[in-house]
Amino acid sequence: MVYRLLALDIDGTLLNSNDRLDRQTKEAVAFARKKGIMVTLVSERHFHSAAKVARALKLTQPIITHNGAFVSSSLDNPVYTSKIDHSVLIQLVEFLETYPCQIQISHERLSVSNRPRQKNLIAKMTIGMNEPLFYPVTYVDTLSQYLLENYEGATDVKIKLNDEKTMDTIEKSMHDYFPSLAATRVSPQDITLVRQGTSKFNGLLFFAGQMGIPLHEIVAVGDGSEDAEMIEKVGLGVAMRNAVPEVKEKADWITRSNNMDGVAYVVREVFRKQLRVH
């Protein structure tokens, strides 16, 4: 089998547990590119952050970010987006503002959040997922008023509230009143909302289609539950040794962990004997 596209998750896959890109990993990606393999990133990160990793790897192709909601090589010219419509966003925020939760809406340029009613929520909402500090977060008193004045969609909406019973109610309401959205209970205190159909796999599927590459010619490597679908459906799905059990069950092969140069091992084993792709 000749593989033409290598799709790599970032956190827990490309980066080690210290959030560093090892030399062996950089060299392996460069080796794959010299073989004529197209390399892209498929990440839950915001575009700003994922693009920084892409530059470090000298990648020029569009990357798949925001969990598949934004595919592009630049901020201004996306090749694919999957955003929550502005009208739905307003209705959603007006509904959520009846609860004492923190709401953060994001797109490729910035995040906007209401001011938290609970102490210490700002840090929990904005410092995480290894996002760079230069990703701008704007705090406003009333999100619904902000949306009335700024016509824009969102790649995702995050809800946080340290009240599990109320979060159970909110989660059920999302299914009942907002069928165009997909809700993921990240933790008992956190819910993430995206447009239905938004996923890493669908972002990758669109990108591969644009490049004329069928699924069976793709190698995908990841570790988190959001990687499971693409790992199951591509030609060669690879789970990191540190991956969650769900991903390992879907994978064709399990490589070494992210602290043991797992991506470099995949590239060496899969592409070493493959002739250069033209």
Disulfide bonds with the S-S distance in Angstrom:
none
